[in-house]
């Protein structure tokens, strides 16, 4: 009877001792698994918060791509086959007529400037060849100088207008034609028809309204 009690009392102790190491080894595995599963989302969140340099540069370049000369100028609605960019204030038909007008004015001014410069050069050549008498009584020399200076001044003015026309043709291509470079407001069509290379409203031109 005594032997039987010893055997039964030792058996539960051995079972308990054998089960303890298994429990201790399983605990670290569960902890490492939880750490590994939580780390990837943290890295993803950090990456998503970092802005891309390419997106930054694209956002900064967007205003320049529109070609606007003033922040209030509306974006172009499209470009037709003739390379004219139309907007909500100026339709293709009107802009096409303005382009034709600009090209005609340009051709006339270039011809005028060339002719005046040739006349001024011919006056110099005539004076050097002795065709003009330079004396105090006739005053031919003074007259020739005045005419030459006048021709050169008109020629320079014509060249400047040609430069303004070229700038207007560029604005027709990028969608900023017809808008004030001072305020961004649309210039009345009557003014554009009279001066197709105009860049300001009448009140801005005369009184300086809207200038900074």
Secondary structure as UniProt FT lines:
FT   HELIX           2..49
FT   HELIX           53..66
FT   TURN            71..72
FT   STRAND          78..79
FT   TURN            81..82
FT   STRAND          85..86
FT   HELIX           92..129
FT   TURN            136..138
FT   HELIX           140..174
FT   TURN            177..178
FT   TURN            181..183
FT   HELIX           189..194
FT   TURN            196..197
FT   HELIX           202..207
FT   TURN            209..210
//
